[in-house]
Amino acid sequence: MAESLPEHDRILQEIESTDTACVGPTLRSVYDDQPNAHQRFMEKLDACIRNHDREIEKMCNFHHQGFVDAITELLKVRADAEKLKVQVTDTNRRLQDAGKEVIAQTEGIIRCRVQQRNITTVVEKLQLCLPVLEMYSKLKEQMNVKRYYSALKTMEQLENLYLPRVSQYRFCQIMIENLPKLREEIKEISMSDLKDFLESIRKHSDKIGETAMKQAQQQKTFSTALQKQNNVNYGRNMHLGKSRIWESKNEITLKRTFEEEDEHEEEVLTAQDLVDFSPVYRCLHIYSVLGDGEIFENYYRKQRRKQARLVLQPQSSMHETVEGYRRYFSQIVGFFVVEDHILHVTQGLVTRTYTDELWNMALSKIIAVLRTHSSYCSDPDLVLELKNLIVVFADTLQGYGFPVNRLFDLLFEIRDQYNETLLKKWSGLFRDIFEADNYSPIPVANEEEYKIVISKFPFQDPELDKQCFPKKLPMSQSVPQIYIQVKEFIYASLKFSESLHRSSTEIDDMLRKSTNLLLTRTLSSCLQNLIKKPHIGLTELVQIIINTTHLEQACKYLEDFITNITSISQVTVHTARLYGLSTFKDARHGAEGEIYTKLNQKIDEFIQIADYDWTMSESDGRASGYLMDLINFLRSTFQVFTHLPNNNNDHAAMSGKVAQTACMSACQHLSTSLMQMLLDSELKQISMGAIQQFNLDVIQCELFASSEPVPGFQGDTLQLAFIDLRQLLDLFMVWDWSTYLADYGQSTSKYLRVNPSTALTLLEKVHRGMKDTSKKNNIFAQFRKNDRDKQKLIETVVKQLRSLVNGMSQHT
């Protein structure tokens, strides 16, 4: 108990001296002590509170009298303060009443001074603002009348000179905020004008190009006419009619010069007035002032490139008419004429490098388009018009400084195509001429008709000239017609070669090469097809041979003709010559071969109707009917050959040579066909009567050969065609096998041309025929005995022939 009391004192001290926020742990210690410690602490606390109350009461008692005295003094001062307040209030009232009039006058003076100062300030500021407002009004007026370049200059003055002086005012801030908007508006308006300009030149490009091309063409025509006029006047005799010639020349020159000047003026005005270029100038200046010149240049070039691609894109049907090509070229020329104009009247908007790059791109596209579309052209007239358009197109752009060498290179490609279309056209003309020809010599009744023919074809024959009218020219109607058409082809080819900026020598070589193609390919092909036609008979083939001879002789006149129209000297060495010699020689060889082929085909037709009875016991005693018909046909055919009109030795020699070759070929083919008939594998047996009948037919062939159906053969040359058949048939007719076998292999053998295998084949067929005959004729025994002996002999000969054949094969 005694121990807990000091502890409670300590706790109370801590409570009094410690902050109330930290009193918790102290109070907790009260509860942690011994039981009933709380009650004792409360008692101790109450005792402490009573002590403090007593001390407070002592203190209040000590200071009470002083407090009472202070209150008494304060009550006395209160009365004095109220009196003073009344006096001050009265004094203030009287002072306020006295100063009201002064205050009113003073306030009026102050207001006047403030107003005067404000007016002065306003006047000064208005003097600063009026120029700004005037300039802004001027700007609005310039915008309304679309003087955008001046408006930009006004904006620049406003920004740099006027607005900085009055920038503190709100309306100036509004102006400053509006100026960028006005600039954008000007840019948009000028860009809209530029777009309208681009659309306008796109629509008028074809008209501009057409005008420029027409001007270039007229200028070229005028220059060419003037040059020709000068050349003509230079070559005239200046001593005869000199004054009149010069007067005429001057009149022509002056007249054409004036006409050209008028046309030139009109065309220049037309080309320039079609499109107003002011929008592009204005837009360029505006963007330059705004510092966006590079942006404008890029936009302009980009849009023009797009338009270039549209212009360079042709219509799918452009190749069908010349108008399609003309419109295409006009648009391109118009496009580059505008670019050239922009290049020369502006600085930096387009450059020569840019235009050259654009032209190279366009040129590649143009060449590709022309190469594609020209390949569809099958009409030479359309190709020629296309060439003329390309030349005018190239000359026009060359006049504006654009390189066009690749276009002229393209013309050489198109020239080859043009020649192909000409060749196709002339192939049809040649076919029509050949179809209409009667393949008979040209009859001339009088001198006038003769001159008409030789005016068309260079024909000379002194022997024919001596003959009286009426007479016949050796060639048929197709010869002068073909010659005329070849000249027409040369003229047509020359039309394309003109204006290609090539020398006369080069043009001459071009014409010769194209003419060579006409002769060696087109005409040669037509001749070969003509020769192969079934309705062309032997007489027509002979006439074709004569025709080709005359056409071949006319080739030198064609060369002279080419030289004359190209104005080339006769001594000039040509890189190309006409190949008519080989062309017509090949045609003659083809005709000759066709003659031989047709003769052989006719012989085959007669052979096919042969109807031998290979089992006949005896011959009819006369030649077969088919063979006599065949010989009569051959005889009449060769008579036609030999009776063709041969007005000179060359024709006679040619006809005779063809007839001889045909006759020899026919005899050889007939001999071969008869031999094949005997040796036919389907023919199994042959009687001796059939052999005798066959021998009669061969005798008729030999008689035909010996009758000289065609003059000019030496000795028995023609009969040698049947020598193989003759020796073979003699061997069987005489039955001279012992001589054949004994003399075989010797050059003096009587049957030198009889091959053992041929003899063996025929002998086996005869042997089978004899066996069949013996079976049928079994009435007389002696006949059977003779047949048996002959059969034994045949069997012996067959064995010997087989040994000869086997020996030949082993030797081989």
ZAMARGU-4260 file (C-alpha; in steps of 0.2 Angstrom, whole numbers, plus 5000, padded with zeros to 4 digits):
<rodrens>
0) 5000/5000/5000 | 5014/5012/5005 | 5023/5007/4989 | 5009/5011/4977 | 5006/5029/4983
5) 5023/5036/4976 | 5019/5027/4960 | 5002/5036/4959 | 5011/5053/4962 | 5022/5050/4948
10) 5008/5045/4936 | 4999/5061/4940 | 5015/5071/4937 | 5016/5063/4920 | 4998/5067/4916
15) 5000/5085/4920 | 5017/5087/4911 | 5013/5076/4896 | 5003/5080/4880 | 4986/5073/4880
20) 4989/5063/4865 | 5002/5053/4874 | 4993/5050/4890 | 4986/5033/4885 | 5001/5023/4890
25) 5002/5032/4907 | 4984/5028/4910 | 4986/5010/4905 | 5000/5008/4918 | 4986/5012/4931
30) 4977/4996/4926 | 4992/4985/4925 | 4996/4987/4944 | 4990/4978/4959 | 4971/4974/4961
35) 4961/4989/4967 | 4975/5001/4961 | 4962/5010/4950 | 4951/5014/4965 | 4966/5021/4974
40) 4972/5031/4959 | 4955/5039/4958 | 4955/5044/4976 | 4973/5051/4973 | 4967/5060/4958
45) 4952/5068/4967 | 4963/5074/4981 | 4975/5082/4968 | 4960/5091/4960 | 4954/5098/4976
50) 4972/5105/4980 | 4972/5114/4963 | 4954/5121/4966 | 4960/5128/4982 | 4975/5136/4974
55) 4964/5144/4960 | 4952/5151/4973 | 4967/5159/4982 | 4973/5167/4966 | 4956/5175/4962
60) 4954/5182/4979 | 4971/5190/4977 | 4967/5199/4961 | 4948/5203/4963 | 4950/5221/4969
65) 4961/5226/4955 | 4948/5220/4943 | 4934/5230/4951 | 4945/5246/4950 | 4948/5244/4931
70) 4929/5242/4928 | 4925/5257/4937 | 4938/5267/4927 | 4932/5261/4911 | 4914/5266/4914
75) 4920/5284/4917 | 4929/5285/4900 | 4914/5278/4891 | 4904/5294/4895 | 4918/5305/4888
80) 4919/5295/4872 | 4901/5297/4868 | 4903/5316/4869 | 4918/5316/4858 | 4909/5305/4845
85) 4894/5317/4845 | 4906/5332/4842 | 4916/5323/4828 | 4900/5318/4819 | 4893/5335/4819
90) 4910/5342/4813 | 4910/5329/4799 | 4892/5334/4794 | 4896/5352/4792 | 4912/5348/4783
95) 4903/5337/4770 | 4890/5350/4767 | 4903/5363/4764 | 4913/5352/4751 | 4899/5345/4741
100) 4899/5360/4728 | 4918/5359/4727 | 4918/5341/4724 | 4905/5342/4710 | 4915/5355/4701
105) 4931/5345/4703 | 4923/5330/4696 | 4917/5339/4681 | 4934/5346/4678 | 4942/5328/4680
110) 4929/5321/4667 | 4933/5335/4655 | 4952/5332/4656 | 4949/5313/4654 | 4939/5315/4639
115) 4951/5327/4631 | 4965/5315/4634 | 4955/5301/4627 | 4951/5311/4612 | 4969/5315/4609
120) 4974/5297/4611 | 4960/5291/4599 | 4965/5303/4586 | 4983/5297/4587 | 4978/5279/4586
125) 4966/5282/4572 | 4980/5291/4562 | 4990/5275/4564 | 4975/5263/4560 | 4968/5272/4545
130) 4982/5267/4533 | 4980/5249/4539 | 4961/5250/4536 | 4964/5258/4519 | 4976/5244/4514
135) 4965/5231/4520 | 4950/5238/4510 | 4962/5239/4495 | 4966/5221/4498 | 4947/5216/4498
140) 4945/5226/4482 | 4959/5217/4474 | 4952/5200/4479 | 4935/5205/4472 | 4943/5209/4455
145) 4954/5194/4455 | 4970/5203/4456 | 4978/5190/4466 | 4996/5194/4463 | 4993/5212/4468
150) 4983/5206/4483 | 4998/5196/4489 | 5009/5211/4488 | 4997/5221/4498 | 4997/5208/4511
155) 5015/5208/4512 | 5015/5227/4515 | 5001/5225/4528 | 5011/5212/4537 | 5028/5220/4536
160) 5024/5239/4537 | 5007/5243/4544 | 5000/5229/4556 | 5016/5229/4567 | 5011/5248/4572
165) 4994/5243/4578 | 4996/5225/4583 | 4988/5228/4600 | 4971/5231/4593 | 4959/5217/4592
170) 4954/5221/4574 | 4972/5220/4569 | 4973/5203/4577 | 4958/5198/4567 | 4966/5204/4551
175) 4982/5195/4555 | 4972/5179/4558 | 4963/5182/4541 | 4978/5185/4531 | 4984/5166/4530
180) 4966/5162/4526 | 4966/5174/4512 | 4983/5167/4505 | 4976/5150/4506 | 4960/5156/4497
185) 4971/5164/4483 | 4981/5148/4482 | 4965/5138/4480 | 4958/5150/4467 | 4974/5151/4457
190) 4975/5132/4458 | 4957/5130/4452 | 4962/5142/4438 | 4977/5131/4434 | 4966/5115/4434
195) 4954/5124/4422 | 4969/5128/4411 | 4975/5110/4411 | 4958/5104/4406 | 4957/5117/4393
200) 4974/5112/4385 | 4969/5094/4386 | 4953/5098/4376 | 4962/5109/4364 | 4978/5099/4362
205) 4972/5090/4346 | 4967/5107/4338 | 4984/5114/4343 | 4993/5099/4336 | 4983/5099/4320
210) 4987/5118/4317 | 5005/5115/4321 | 5006/5100/4309 | 4997/5109/4296 | 5009/5124/4297
215) 5024/5112/4296 | 5017/5103/4281 | 5013/5119/4272 | 5031/5126/4276 | 5038/5110/4269
220) 5027/5110/4254 | 5032/5128/4251 | 5051/5125/4253 | 5050/5110/4242 | 5040/5119/4228
225) 5053/5134/4229 | 5067/5122/4228 | 5060/5113/4213 | 5056/5130/4205 | 5074/5136/4208
230) 5081/5119/4200 | 5070/5121/4185 | 5075/5140/4183 | 5093/5135/4185 | 5093/5122/4171
235) 5084/5133/4158 | 5093/5142/4145 | 5095/5159/4152 | 5097/5167/4135 | 5080/5163/4129
240) 5065/5172/4137 | 5076/5177/4152 | 5066/5192/4158 | 5049/5182/4156 | 5056/5167/4166
245) 5062/5178/4180 | 5046/5188/4180 | 5036/5171/4182 | 5048/5165/4195 | 5046/5181/4205
250) 5028/5181/4204 | 5026/5163/4209 | 5039/5165/4224 | 5030/5181/4230 | 5013/5174/4228
255) 5017/5159/4238 | 5027/5169/4251 | 5012/5180/4254 | 5001/5165/4255 | 5012/5157/4267
260) 5014/5172/4278 | 4995/5174/4278 | 4993/5156/4283 | 5007/5157/4295 | 4999/5172/4304
265) 4982/5163/4304 | 4989/5147/4311 | 4999/5156/4324 | 4984/5166/4330 | 4973/5150/4330
270) 4986/5140/4340 | 4989/5154/4353 | 4971/5159/4355 | 4964/5142/4358 | 4971/5142/4376
275) 4974/5157/4388 | 4990/5154/4396 | 4988/5168/4409 | 4982/5156/4423 | 4998/5146/4423
280) 5008/5162/4423 | 4997/5169/4437 | 4998/5154/4447 | 5017/5152/4445 | 5019/5170/4451
285) 5007/5168/4466 | 5016/5152/4472 | 5033/5160/4469 | 5028/5174/4480 | 5021/5163/4493
290) 5037/5153/4493 | 5029/5137/4486 | 5036/5138/4469 | 5043/5121/4470 | 5027/5113/4476
295) 5018/5122/4461 | 5032/5115/4449 | 5030/5097/4455 | 5011/5098/4454 | 5011/5105/4437
300) 5024/5092/4431 | 5014/5078/4439 | 4998/5083/4431 | 5006/5085/4414 | 5014/5068/4415
305) 4996/5061/4419 | 4989/5070/4404 | 5004/5064/4394 | 5000/5046/4398 | 4981/5049/4393
310) 4987/5057/4377 | 4999/5043/4373 | 4985/5030/4376 | 4977/5026/4359 | 4960/5021/4355
315) 4958/5002/4351 | 4951/5006/4334 | 4964/5018/4329 | 4972/5007/4316 | 4955/5006/4306
320) 4956/5024/4299 | 4969/5037/4295 | 4958/5049/4305 | 4962/5039/4321 | 4981/5041/4318
325) 4979/5059/4314 | 4969/5063/4330 | 4982/5053/4340 | 4997/5063/4332 | 4988/5079/4334
330) 4985/5077/4352 | 5003/5072/4355 | 5010/5087/4345 | 4998/5099/4354 | 5004/5093/4371
335) 5022/5096/4367 | 5019/5112/4358 | 5011/5118/4374 | 5026/5112/4384 | 5038/5120/4373
340) 5029/5136/4374 | 5029/5135/4393 | 5047/5131/4393 | 5051/5147/4383 | 5040/5159/4392
345) 5043/5154/4410 | 5058/5152/4420 | 5060/5135/4429 | 5042/5129/4428 | 5048/5116/4415
350) 5066/5114/4410 | 5074/5106/4394 | 5079/5091/4404 | 5061/5089/4410 | 5054/5090/4392
355) 5068/5079/4385 | 5064/5066/4398 | 5045/5067/4395 | 5048/5066/4376 | 5059/5051/4378
360) 5046/5042/4388 | 5033/5048/4375 | 5043/5042/4361 | 5045/5025/4367 | 5027/5023/4370
365) 5023/5031/4353 | 5035/5019/4344 | 5027/5004/4354 | 5009/5010/4350 | 5013/5012/4331
370) 5023/4996/4330 | 5007/4987/4337 | 4993/4996/4328 | 5003/4997/4311 | 5004/4978/4312
375) 4985/4977/4310 | 4985/4987/4294 | 4983/4976/4278 | 4979/4991/4267 | 4994/4998/4258
380) 4986/5015/4255 | 4982/5016/4274 | 5000/5012/4278 | 5006/5025/4266 | 4995/5038/4274
385) 5001/5033/4291 | 5019/5035/4285 | 5015/5053/4278 | 5007/5057/4295 | 5023/5050/4304
390) 5034/5061/4293 | 5024/5077/4296 | 5023/5072/4315 | 5042/5070/4316 | 5045/5086/4305
395) 5034/5096/4317 | 5041/5091/4333 | 5059/5092/4326 | 5055/5110/4322 | 5052/5112/4341
400) 5069/5105/4345 | 5063/5087/4349 | 5074/5073/4343 | 5065/5061/4331 | 5078/5050/4324
405) 5069/5035/4332 | 5053/5039/4322 | 5063/5038/4306 | 5070/5021/4311 | 5053/5015/4315
410) 5048/5021/4297 | 5060/5008/4290 | 5051/4994/4300 | 5034/5001/4294 | 5042/5001/4276
415) 5045/4983/4277 | 5027/4980/4283 | 5021/4992/4269 | 5031/4981/4256 | 5022/4966/4264
420) 5005/4973/4261 | 5010/4978/4243 | 5016/4961/4240 | 5000/4954/4246 | 4990/4966/4235
425) 5001/4963/4220 | 5000/4944/4223 | 4981/4946/4220 | 4984/4957/4205 | 4996/4944/4197
430) 4983/4930/4201 | 4969/4940/4192 | 4981/4943/4177 | 4985/4925/4175 | 4967/4920/4177
435) 4962/4932/4163 | 4976/4927/4151 | 4971/4915/4137 | 4990/4910/4135 | 4990/4913/4117
440) 5002/4924/4107 | 4996/4942/4106 | 4988/4946/4089 | 4991/4963/4081 | 4981/4968/4066
445) 4990/4985/4062 | 5004/4997/4067 | 4993/5006/4079 | 4990/4990/4089 | 5008/4985/4088
450) 5013/5002/4095 | 5001/5001/4110 | 5008/4984/4115 | 5026/4990/4114 | 5022/5006/4123
455) 5017/4995/4138 | 5031/4982/4136 | 5049/4984/4129 | 5048/4972/4115 | 5061/4972/4101
460) 5062/4959/4087 | 5069/4964/4070 | 5063/4948/4062 | 5045/4951/4067 | 5046/4969/4062
465) 5049/4963/4044 | 5033/4953/4044 | 5017/4961/4037 | 5001/4964/4047 | 4992/4955/4054
470) 5005/4946/4065 | 5007/4939/4082 | 5019/4943/4096 | 5027/4928/4104 | 5021/4932/4122
475) 5003/4932/4129 | 4993/4946/4136 | 4999/4943/4154 | 5017/4949/4150 | 5014/4967/4146
480) 5001/4968/4161 | 5014/4960/4173 | 5027/4972/4167 | 5015/4987/4170 | 5011/4981/4187
485) 5029/4978/4192 | 5032/4997/4187 | 5016/5002/4197 | 5023/4992/4212 | 5040/5002/4210
490) 5030/5018/4210 | 5020/5013/4225 | 5036/5008/4234 | 5044/5024/4229 | 5030/5034/4237
495) 5034/5027/4254 | 5053/5030/4252 | 5050/5049/4249 | 5052/5061/4263 | 5063/5049/4274
500) 5078/5060/4273 | 5088/5047/4264 | 5099/5049/4249 | 5094/5045/4231 | 5106/5030/4231
505) 5098/5023/4247 | 5081/5025/4240 | 5087/5017/4224 | 5093/5002/4234 | 5077/5001/4244
510) 5067/5000/4227 | 5078/4987/4220 | 5077/4976/4236 | 5058/4978/4237 | 5057/4974/4218
515) 5067/4959/4221 | 5055/4953/4234 | 5041/4956/4222 | 5050/4945/4208 | 5058/4932/4219
520) 5044/4929/4231 | 5027/4935/4225 | 5028/4934/4206 | 5038/4918/4208 | 5025/4910/4220
525) 5011/4915/4208 | 5020/4907/4193 | 5023/4891/4203 | 5005/4891/4208 | 4999/4894/4190
530) 5010/4880/4184 | 5002/4868/4196 | 4984/4872/4192 | 4975/4857/4184 | 4967/4867/4170
535) 4984/4873/4163 | 4988/4862/4149 | 5004/4858/4140 | 5001/4872/4127 | 4998/4884/4141
540) 5014/4878/4150 | 5024/4881/4134 | 5017/4898/4132 | 5021/4902/4151 | 5039/4897/4147
545) 5040/4909/4132 | 5032/4923/4143 | 5045/4920/4157 | 5059/4922/4144 | 5052/4939/4139
550) 5049/4945/4157 | 5067/4940/4161 | 5074/4950/4146 | 5063/4965/4152 | 5072/4965/4169
555) 5086/4976/4163 | 5073/4989/4157 | 5066/4989/4175 | 5083/4993/4182 | 5084/5007/4170
560) 5067/5013/4175 | 5072/5013/4194 | 5088/5022/4190 | 5078/5036/4181 | 5064/5039/4194
565) 5077/5040/4208 | 5089/5051/4197 | 5104/5040/4200 | 5119/5041/4188 | 5121/5026/4177
570) 5138/5024/4183 | 5133/5022/4201 | 5137/5005/4209 | 5122/4997/4216 | 5122/4987/4232
575) 5107/4977/4225 | 5103/4970/4208 | 5086/4963/4201 | 5085/4945/4203 | 5073/4942/4188
580) 5085/4930/4180 | 5084/4917/4193 | 5066/4920/4196 | 5060/4917/4178 | 5073/4903/4176
585) 5066/4894/4191 | 5048/4897/4184 | 5053/4890/4167 | 5061/4875/4175 | 5045/4872/4185
590) 5035/4874/4169 | 5046/4861/4160 | 5045/4849/4175 | 5026/4851/4175 | 5025/4848/4156
595) 5035/4832/4159 | 5024/4828/4174 | 5007/4831/4165 | 5013/4820/4150 | 5018/4806/4162
600) 5001/4808/4171 | 4992/4806/4154 | 5003/4791/4149 | 4998/4784/4166 | 4980/4787/4162
605) 4981/4777/4146 | 4991/4763/4155 | 4977/4761/4168 | 4964/4757/4154 | 4975/4744/4147
610) 4966/4727/4147 | 4978/4713/4143 | 4972/4695/4143 | 4988/4688/4151 | 4982/4670/4148
615) 4978/4672/4129 | 4985/4658/4118 | 4989/4669/4103 | 4990/4687/4100 | 4977/4698/4091
620) 4989/4701/4077 | 4988/4720/4080 | 4993/4732/4093 | 4982/4736/4108 | 4969/4750/4106
625) 4974/4759/4122 | 4992/4760/4116 | 4987/4766/4098 | 4977/4780/4107 | 4992/4784/4118
630) 5004/4786/4103 | 4991/4796/4093 | 4990/4808/4108 | 5009/4809/4110 | 5011/4813/4091
635) 4997/4827/4091 | 5005/4834/4107 | 5022/4835/4100 | 5015/4842/4084 | 5008/4856/4094
640) 5025/4860/4102 | 5034/4860/4086 | 5021/4871/4077 | 5021/4885/4091 | 5024/4902/4083
645) 5043/4905/4084 | 5048/4921/4077 | 5066/4921/4082 | 5079/4908/4084 | 5079/4909/4103
650) 5061/4904/4104 | 5063/4890/4091 | 5078/4883/4101 | 5069/4885/4117 | 5053/4876/4111
655) 5063/4863/4102 | 5073/4859/4118 | 5057/4858/4128 | 5049/4847/4115 | 5064/4835/4114
660) 5066/4834/4133 | 5047/4830/4134 | 5047/4817/4121 | 5062/4808/4128 | 5054/4809/4146
665) 5037/4802/4139 | 5046/4788/4130 | 5056/4783/4145 | 5041/4784/4156 | 5031/4774/4144
670) 5045/4761/4143 | 5046/4760/4162 | 5027/4759/4164 | 5026/4744/4152 | 5041/4736/4161
675) 5032/4738/4178 | 5016/4731/4170 | 5025/4715/4166 | 5034/4714/4182 | 5019/4718/4193
680) 5019/4707/4208 | 5000/4705/4207 | 5002/4697/4190 | 5006/4679/4194 | 5006/4671/4177
685) 5008/4676/4158 | 5006/4666/4143 | 5017/4666/4128 | 5002/4673/4118 | 5001/4688/4130
690) 5020/4690/4127 | 5018/4691/4109 | 5004/4704/4110 | 5014/4714/4122 | 5028/4713/4109
695) 5017/4720/4096 | 5013/4735/4107 | 5032/4738/4110 | 5035/4737/4091 | 5022/4752/4089
700) 5032/4761/4103 | 5048/4759/4093 | 5040/4764/4077 | 5034/4780/4085 | 5051/4783/4092
705) 5059/4780/4075 | 5046/4792/4066 | 5055/4807/4074 | 5040/4815/4082 | 5051/4829/4088
710) 5065/4835/4076 | 5082/4836/4082 | 5086/4819/4089 | 5102/4811/4083 | 5101/4793/4076
715) 5091/4781/4086 | 5093/4791/4102 | 5074/4790/4106 | 5072/4772/4102 | 5085/4768/4116
720) 5071/4772/4128 | 5063/4755/4124 | 5080/4745/4123 | 5077/4736/4139 | 5060/4730/4134
725) 5066/4726/4117 | 5080/4714/4123 | 5069/4706/4136 | 5055/4703/4124 | 5067/4696/4111
730) 5074/4684/4124 | 5057/4677/4127 | 5051/4677/4109 | 5067/4668/4102 | 5069/4658/4118
735) 5087/4661/4117 | 5092/4657/4135 | 5108/4648/4130 | 5115/4663/4122 | 5109/4674/4136
740) 5117/4663/4149 | 5133/4660/4139 | 5136/4679/4135 | 5130/4686/4152 | 5142/4699/4159
745) 5151/4702/4142 | 5150/4720/4134 | 5146/4712/4117 | 5131/4702/4124 | 5115/4702/4113
750) 5105/4704/4129 | 5116/4716/4138 | 5101/4727/4145 | 5092/4711/4152 | 5094/4710/4171
755) 5094/4692/4178 | 5082/4696/4192 | 5070/4704/4178 | 5072/4689/4167 | 5069/4677/4182
760) 5053/4686/4187 | 5046/4686/4170 | 5051/4668/4167 | 5043/4662/4183 | 5027/4670/4177
765) 5028/4662/4160 | 5032/4645/4168 | 5016/4646/4179 | 5006/4651/4163 | 5013/4636/4154
770) 5008/4624/4168 | 4991/4631/4169 | 4990/4629/4150 | 4996/4610/4151 | 4982/4606/4164
775) 4969/4613/4152 | 4976/4605/4136 | 4978/4586/4142 | 4970/4579/4126 | 4986/4575/4116
780) 5000/4566/4124 | 5013/4572/4112 | 5009/4590/4118 | 5011/4585/4136 | 5028/4578/4132
785) 5033/4594/4123 | 5027/4604/4138 | 5036/4593/4150 | 5052/4595/4140 | 5050/4614/4140
790) 5046/4615/4158 | 5061/4605/4162 | 5071/4618/4152 | 5063/4632/4161 | 5067/4624/4178
795) 5085/4623/4173 | 5086/4641/4167 | 5077/4647/4183 | 5090/4638/4193 | 5104/4646/4183
800) 5096/4663/4184 | 5094/4662/4203 | 5112/4658/4204 | 5116/4673/4194 | 5105/4684/4205
805) 5112/4677/4221 | 5130/4680/4214 | 5125/4698/4211 | 5118/4700/4228 | 5134/4693/4236
810) 5145/4703/4225 | 5135/4719/4230
</rodrens>
